[in-house]
Amino acid sequence: MNNHKSFGETINHLRKKRKLTLKEVAESIPIDTSLLSKLEKNYRYPNEVQIKKFAKFFKVNEKELIIPFLSDKVVSEVSETVFSKEVLKVADIKIQYLEKKK
């Protein structure tokens, strides 16, 4: 998995690797072709059901799609603040703390 790819880039890569059109993938999921285009361009985010359908269709582990999806959401939330790097550092510390509590 390429960690810097967005969800949209990941889906686009999987589709093109299999030489499929937007229409072919959209019909198989099933979603609207224009929605798939927006997902690939990162103009929209998928929902959980769609992520599961993409994973099943492309025969990949859900983790390969969930990680880019969630990281896209995190980046979109924190990238607009001047404190984004600090926010991510604190979030990492909190995650480590929560994991130790388990």
VEXDODO-677642 format. One record per residue (C-alpha): residue in one letter; x, y, z. Coordinates in Angstrom, 3 decimals. Layout:
<recs>
@res:A; x:X; y:Y; z:Z
...
</recs>
This chain:
<recs>
@res:M; x:0.000; y:0.000; z:0.000
@res:N; x:1.218; y:3.475; z:-0.878
@res:N; x:0.623; y:5.588; z:2.245
@res:H; x:0.565; y:8.950; z:0.546
@res:K; x:-2.248; y:8.112; z:-1.867
@res:S; x:-5.708; y:9.439; z:-1.163
@res:F; x:-8.782; y:7.225; z:-1.238
@res:G; x:-9.629; y:8.587; z:-4.680
@res:E; x:-6.140; y:7.956; z:-6.030
@res:T; x:-6.236; y:4.434; z:-4.615
@res:I; x:-9.554; y:3.629; z:-6.302
@res:N; x:-8.406; y:5.239; z:-9.546
@res:H; x:-5.209; y:3.159; z:-9.468
@res:L; x:-7.122; y:-0.077; z:-8.815
@res:R; x:-9.559; y:0.690; z:-11.629
@res:K; x:-6.898; y:1.574; z:-14.185
@res:K; x:-4.725; y:-1.392; z:-13.176
@res:R; x:-7.627; y:-3.632; z:-14.191
@res:K; x:-8.285; y:-1.557; z:-17.338
@res:L; x:-11.866; y:-0.812; z:-16.296
@res:T; x:-13.935; y:2.218; z:-17.184
@res:L; x:-15.687; y:4.430; z:-14.655
@res:K; x:-18.979; y:3.061; z:-15.954
@res:E; x:-17.954; y:-0.588; z:-15.477
@res:V; x:-16.894; y:-0.021; z:-11.865
@res:A; x:-19.870; y:2.204; z:-11.052
@res:E; x:-22.326; y:-0.381; z:-12.360
@res:S; x:-20.669; y:-3.119; z:-10.299
@res:I; x:-20.665; y:-1.225; z:-6.974
@res:P; x:-23.485; y:0.085; z:-7.835
@res:I; x:-23.161; y:3.855; z:-7.715
@res:D; x:-23.624; y:6.678; z:-10.177
@res:T; x:-20.739; y:7.143; z:-12.604
@res:S; x:-20.507; y:10.828; z:-11.728
@res:L; x:-20.205; y:9.950; z:-8.020
@res:L; x:-17.361; y:7.545; z:-8.782
@res:S; x:-15.629; y:10.292; z:-10.754
@res:K; x:-16.012; y:12.676; z:-7.802
@res:L; x:-14.663; y:10.031; z:-5.406
@res:E; x:-11.620; y:9.461; z:-7.616
@res:K; x:-10.979; y:13.224; z:-7.789
@res:N; x:-11.399; y:13.544; z:-4.007
@res:Y; x:-14.357; y:15.898; z:-4.387
@res:R; x:-16.505; y:13.524; z:-2.314
@res:Y; x:-15.952; y:10.933; z:0.393
@res:P; x:-17.403; y:7.425; z:0.303
@res:N; x:-19.548; y:6.016; z:3.069
@res:E; x:-18.751; y:2.816; z:4.961
@res:V; x:-20.995; y:0.655; z:2.760
@res:Q; x:-19.326; y:1.964; z:-0.388
@res:I; x:-15.861; y:1.302; z:1.026
@res:K; x:-16.853; y:-2.306; z:1.720
@res:K; x:-18.254; y:-2.678; z:-1.809
@res:F; x:-15.083; y:-1.251; z:-3.361
@res:A; x:-12.932; y:-3.620; z:-1.308
@res:K; x:-15.026; y:-6.609; z:-2.333
@res:F; x:-15.133; y:-5.566; z:-5.990
@res:F; x:-11.387; y:-4.952; z:-6.240
@res:K; x:-10.617; y:-7.976; z:-4.023
@res:V; x:-8.514; y:-5.966; z:-1.580
@res:N; x:-8.485; y:-5.891; z:2.192
@res:E; x:-10.789; y:-3.182; z:3.542
@res:K; x:-7.820; y:-1.806; z:5.462
@res:E; x:-6.223; y:-0.798; z:2.129
@res:L; x:-9.166; y:1.543; z:1.538
@res:I; x:-10.094; y:2.575; z:5.070
@res:I; x:-6.627; y:3.931; z:5.894
@res:P; x:-6.486; y:6.326; z:2.917
@res:F; x:-10.118; y:7.314; z:3.544
@res:L; x:-9.609; y:8.121; z:7.232
@res:S; x:-6.289; y:9.858; z:6.645
@res:D; x:-7.982; y:12.023; z:3.973
@res:K; x:-10.616; y:13.029; z:6.518
@res:V; x:-8.037; y:13.832; z:9.195
@res:V; x:-5.958; y:15.915; z:6.793
@res:S; x:-9.002; y:17.832; z:5.573
@res:E; x:-9.939; y:18.641; z:9.168
@res:V; x:-6.544; y:19.823; z:10.383
@res:S; x:-4.878; y:21.178; z:7.250
@res:E; x:-6.726; y:24.474; z:7.401
@res:T; x:-5.198; y:25.455; z:10.736
@res:V; x:-1.730; y:26.880; z:11.245
@res:F; x:-1.314; y:24.360; z:14.074
@res:S; x:-1.867; y:21.255; z:11.936
@res:K; x:1.496; y:19.614; z:12.685
@res:E; x:1.059; y:20.210; z:16.410
@res:V; x:-2.473; y:18.833; z:16.305
@res:L; x:-1.262; y:15.653; z:14.618
@res:K; x:1.566; y:15.230; z:17.148
@res:V; x:-0.862; y:15.570; z:20.065
@res:A; x:-3.312; y:13.193; z:18.377
@res:D; x:-0.524; y:10.619; z:18.003
@res:I; x:0.330; y:10.956; z:21.694
@res:K; x:-3.340; y:10.502; z:22.619
@res:I; x:-3.607; y:7.397; z:20.432
@res:Q; x:-0.555; y:5.882; z:22.116
@res:Y; x:-2.037; y:6.699; z:25.532
@res:L; x:-5.385; y:5.103; z:24.656
@res:E; x:-3.677; y:1.985; z:23.323
@res:K; x:-1.762; y:1.592; z:26.590
@res:K; x:-5.015; y:1.914; z:28.583
@res:K; x:-6.559; y:-1.052; z:26.782
</recs>
